[in-house]
Amino acid sequence: AILSATGKTQELFFLHGRGRHYRSLIDALAAREALLNTSFFIVLPQGEDGWYFDSPARPAGRYERYLEEVVERAEINLPISRASARMGIAGWSMGGYGAGRFAQTYPDRFGFVASVIGPLDFPCAVTLPERHDCKVPGARFTEDPGVWARLNPLHQVATLRGSALTLVLASHGFERTMNENFLATFTAADIPPPCVRRLDGGHEFSLVEEAVPLDPADAATVFFSPVATP
């Protein structure tokens, strides 16, 4: 789905969470209004349960390639700029993971990257505190911790150096410890820390709805900055 903005060349891809679909934000009144009020294109891909990467356990699950095609088609068919400062990618839950990892796979392509309650130290073999862990879907990620390490965004933080990054964290979300681990790596890598927005709540769609206006607002500061706008 594409929500258009007449006369604008900026674009934000917004990836849905696991168990949801590309219409989930459109069907939610508050989220839909927030997206329609933006001054740039919003593209909502259908990611099914694919985690937005090409699965090493399921050769037919080529969701990274699918997302590449979505971006390519948008660049061909929409009047948008290909400058990274005018393009962003965001998502929630599974989509937050996907947005972070896809931006890492294509560094310097997106000037803005955002994750809303997306697990960014995942998949990981390290045991986390109770209720702060998540079972790794082996059918998608395999059961091999060595493969997990290559798919974990925490290990590729340096590739985000050129992007503005927003993280929305839930106070009671199971992914909170994972994301605190992810944040800690920025200091170690001597990279400016992300913009962190902490909301009260758990890993639930109502918190996503509350967070939806935040990502476009942060994206706009990048898209319409003096550097991005001649």
C-alpha positions in Angstrom: 0.0 0.0 0.0 1.1 3.5 -0.7 0.0 6.7 1.0 0.8 9.6 -1.2 1.8 13.2 -0.7 1.5 15.4 -3.7 4.5 17.3 -4.8 6.9 15.7 -2.3 10.0 13.5 -3.1 10.6 12.0 0.3 9.6 8.4 1.2 9.3 6.3 4.3 8.9 2.5 4.1 7.0 1.2 7.2 7.3 -2.6 7.9 4.6 -4.4 9.9 5.0 -6.8 12.8 4.6 -10.5 13.0 1.0 -11.7 12.9 0.0 -8.4 11.2 -0.1 -7.2 7.6 0.4 -4.2 5.4 -3.1 -2.8 6.2 -2.7 -3.0 10.0 -1.8 0.7 10.3 -4.3 1.7 7.7 -7.1 -0.1 9.5 -6.2 1.6 12.9 -7.9 5.0 12.9 -5.3 6.9 14.9 -2.3 5.4 13.1 -3.9 6.0 9.7 -4.5 9.7 10.5 -1.0 10.1 11.6 0.4 8.6 8.4 -2.0 10.6 6.2 -0.9 13.8 7.9 2.7 13.3 6.8 4.2 15.4 4.0 5.9 12.5 2.2 5.1 9.1 0.7 4.5 6.2 3.0 5.0 2.7 1.6 3.6 -0.3 3.5 5.0 -3.6 2.2 3.4 -7.0 2.9 6.1 -9.0 4.8 4.0 -12.0 6.0 6.0 -13.9 8.6 9.3 -13.5 6.7 11.3 -11.2 9.0 12.4 -9.3 5.9 15.5 -11.3 5.2 16.4 -14.3 2.9 16.0 -17.3 5.2 18.9 -19.7 5.3 16.5 -22.4 6.5 13.8 -21.8 3.9 15.2 -21.1 0.4 11.8 -19.9 -0.9 11.6 -17.3 1.9 13.4 -14.5 0.1 11.9 -11.6 1.9 15.0 -9.4 1.7 14.9 -9.7 -2.1 11.2 -9.0 -2.0 11.8 -5.8 -0.1 14.6 -4.8 -2.5 12.0 -5.1 -5.3 9.6 -3.0 -3.4 12.2 -0.2 -3.0 13.2 -0.5 -6.6 9.7 -0.3 -7.9 9.0 2.7 -5.7 12.0 4.4 -7.1 10.8 3.7 -10.6 7.1 4.5 -10.2 7.0 7.3 -7.7 8.3 10.8 -8.1 10.8 10.4 -5.3 14.4 11.3 -4.8 17.0 8.5 -4.6 19.2 10.6 -2.2 19.6 8.7 1.1 18.7 11.9 3.0 15.2 11.8 1.5 14.6 8.1 2.2 13.8 6.3 5.4 12.8 2.8 6.7 10.9 2.0 9.9 8.9 -0.8 11.4 7.4 -2.3 14.5 8.2 -5.6 16.3 9.3 -8.0 13.5 9.3 -5.0 11.2 11.5 -3.0 13.5 14.0 -5.8 13.3 13.6 -5.9 9.6 14.0 -2.2 9.2 17.2 -2.2 11.2 18.7 -5.2 9.5 17.7 -4.1 6.0 19.3 -0.7 6.6 22.5 -2.4 7.7 22.5 -4.6 4.6 22.2 -1.5 2.4 24.3 1.1 4.3 24.0 4.7 3.2 20.7 4.0 1.4 18.5 5.4 4.1 19.0 8.6 5.9 16.5 7.7 8.5 16.0 4.4 10.3 13.5 3.6 13.1 12.5 0.6 15.1 9.4 0.5 17.3 9.7 -2.3 19.9 11.7 -4.3 17.4 14.1 -6.9 18.9 17.6 -5.6 17.9 19.7 -8.1 19.8 18.1 -11.0 18.1 18.5 -13.9 17.4 20.8 -14.5 20.3 22.0 -17.7 22.1 22.6 -15.8 25.3 20.0 -16.4 28.0 18.2 -13.2 28.9 16.3 -12.4 32.1 12.9 -14.1 32.5 10.2 -12.4 30.3 12.9 -10.6 28.4 13.6 -13.4 26.0 12.0 -14.6 22.8 12.1 -18.0 21.2 14.0 -18.0 17.9 11.8 -19.3 15.1 14.2 -22.1 13.9 12.1 -22.7 10.7 13.2 -19.2 9.6 16.5 -18.6 11.4 17.8 -22.2 11.6 18.9 -23.7 15.0 22.5 -22.7 14.5 23.8 -19.9 16.8 26.6 -19.2 14.3 23.9 -18.3 11.7 22.1 -16.3 14.4 25.2 -14.1 14.9 25.2 -13.1 11.3 21.5 -12.2 11.4 21.7 -10.2 14.7 21.7 -6.4 14.1 23.7 -5.8 17.3 26.8 -7.1 15.5 26.6 -4.6 12.6 25.9 -1.3 14.4 28.8 0.4 12.6 26.9 0.2 9.3 24.3 2.6 10.7 26.9 5.4 11.2 25.6 7.5 8.4 21.9 7.3 9.3 19.7 9.1 11.9 18.2 6.4 14.1 15.1 6.4 16.3 14.3 3.6 18.7 10.9 3.4 20.5 11.2 1.2 23.6 8.4 -0.2 25.7 8.8 -0.1 29.5 7.5 -3.6 29.9 8.2 -5.1 26.5 10.0 -8.4 26.4 12.5 -6.9 23.9 13.6 -4.1 26.3 16.8 -5.9 27.5 17.7 -6.8 23.9 17.4 -3.1 22.9 19.4 -1.9 25.9 22.1 -4.3 24.7 21.9 -2.8 21.2 22.1 0.7 22.5 25.2 -0.1 24.6 27.1 -1.0 21.4 27.0 2.6 20.1 29.2 3.8 22.9 31.6 1.0 22.3 31.7 1.7 18.6 32.1 5.5 19.2 28.9 6.2 17.2 26.5 9.0 18.1 23.6 7.3 20.0 20.1 7.0 18.5 17.1 9.1 19.5 15.4 7.0 22.1 11.8 7.4 23.0 10.5 5.4 25.9 6.8 4.7 26.2 4.9 3.1 29.1 3.5 -0.3 28.1 4.3 -3.7 26.7 4.9 -5.4 23.4 1.4 -4.7 22.1 -0.3 -3.0 19.2 -1.8 -0.2 21.3 1.8 1.0 22.1 2.6 0.8 18.3 -0.4 3.0 17.6 0.9 5.5 20.2 4.3 5.4 18.6 3.3 5.7 15.0 3.3 9.6 14.9 6.8 9.7 16.4 8.6 8.0 13.5 7.3 10.3 10.7 7.9 13.3 12.9 11.6 12.3 13.4 11.9 11.3 9.7 10.6 14.8 8.7 13.5 16.4 10.6 15.9 14.4 8.4 14.0 14.7 5.1 13.5 18.5 5.4 16.8 19.5 6.9 18.9 22.0 5.1 21.2 19.2 4.1 18.4 17.1 2.6 16.6 20.0 0.9 18.5 22.0 -1.6 
